[in-house]
Amino acid sequence: MPRKRAPEQVLHGLLRCAVREHAAAERRSRYVPILHVGTPGWPHEVFAIAADERTDHALRADVVAAMRLRASRRSPAGPEPLVWLTRGGGLEVQDLDLAWMAAAGQAYAEAGAPLCFVVVDRHGWHDPRTGEQRRWVRARPSP
C-alpha cells in the first residue's frame, strides 16, 4: 500500500515542480519577473511584470485576486492555488517580492483563503514570510 504524504511534503513537491519548470523554461541570464498563480505542473495563470512597473498596492491586489479566481476554476481539486514569483537575482528578498507578497496577502485575506507565496529561481525557492527555503544544484523530480 502506498504511503500517504504529509501536506508539507506535498507542498514541497509542488514547489520543487515550480523550480524545475522555471529552470527548463527560462534559459536567458536576464528575464522579466513573472507572477504565477495556480498549481505547479498544471495550467496556471501568469502575469509578466515589466521592469518599469508602476502599479500601486491596490492594483497589484486586484491582479492577484483575479488570477486566484481564474486559477481556482481550472486547478485540480485540492489545495488553494499557490502564488510564486519567478525572477533572476538569487533568492535574497527584494522590494519586488515584498510588494507582490503584500498584494497576494491582501487578495487572499479578502477571499478568506490561506496563502502560500514563494520566490522561485532556477535553483530553489524561498518563502519571504517565514525564511524557509530549499536549494538544489539540479532540481530533479521528486520520488
N, C-alpha and C positions, 0 to 999 in steps of 0.2 A: 504494500500500500504506500503511495507517495506521501512524503512528509509535508504537512501544511507549513507554508512560510509565514512568518510573523509579519504584521503590517509594516514594520520598519524595514524588513528585508525586501518586501515587495516594492516599497518606495525607493529604496536604494537601487534596486534593479531597474526601475523606471528611469531614475536619474542617470544611471550608467548608460542606459539606452540613449538618453538625450546627448550625452558626451560622445558616444560612438557615432550617432547620426551627424552631429556637428563636425566631428573630425573628418568624416567621409565626405560631407557636402562642401566644406569650406577649405580650400587649399591655398587661397591667397594669404599673403602675410598681413595685409591691411584690408578690412572689410567693414561694412556697415553693421552696427549692432541691430539685432532683431529680437523682438519680444515674441515669445511663443506662449500660447495658452491651449491646454488640452492634455492629451496623454502621449508621451513619447512612444514612438513606434506605430502610432496611428495617425490618420489625417488630423491635423490640428490647425488652429488659427495662428497667423503670423502678422507682425507689424514691423516694417523696416523703419528704423529711427535715423533720420537724416543727421548728418554731422552738425549742421547749424540749427538743430531743432529748437523751436521757440514756443513750446507748449507750456501751459501752466498746469498746476496740480489738478484742477477740476477737469480739464480736457483729457489729461492722462488717465484719470479715474474713469471718465466716460468711455475711453477707448478700451480699457481693461474690462469694464462691465459688459460692453458689447461683445468683446471677444469671449468672455466667460459664458455668456448666454448662448452664443453660437456653438462654442465647444461643448457645452453641456448637452446640446441637442444631437451632436454627432459622435460623442465619445462613447466608448463601450461602457456597459453598465459597471458601476464600481465607484471608485473614489472621485472626489471633486476634481475638476480639471486643475492641473498643475500650471504654474507660471514659471517660465525660465527665460532668462535673458542671455543670449549668446553674444559675445563681444571679444575683441582682442585685448591685449594688455595685461594678461595674467588675472589671477583671482583676487587680488587685493581690492578692497572696497573702493569704489569710485563714486563721484557725485551722481552719475547717471544711474547707478544701481539704486542709490538711496531714493532718488526721485521716483523711479518706477516702482520700487518696493512700497513706498508710501501710497502711491496711487492704487496699487494692487490691494494693499491693506484696506484702504477705504472702500474700494469696489466690492471686495469680498465681505467686509463687515456689513455693508448695506444689504447684501444678499443673504446675510446670516450663514455664510459658508466658511469653513476652515481654509486657511491659506497656506500653501506650500510655495515659496518663492526662492529660487536659487539662481546664481550666476554660473554660466557654463562656458568653459573654454575647451580647447582640443584635448586637454589632459585631465580634466576633472570638473568638479562642481563645488560651489561654496554657498552656504546659507548665511547671508549677512546679518540675519536676525539672531542666530544662535552661535555663529562662528564655526559650526560643523562643516567639514569639507572632506572630500575624497579626491585623491590624485592617482593617476596611473601613468606609467611610461607609455604603455599602449593599452587602451581600453578594449579588452576582449569581451566577447559575450559572456554573460553570467551563466552559471550552471543551472 
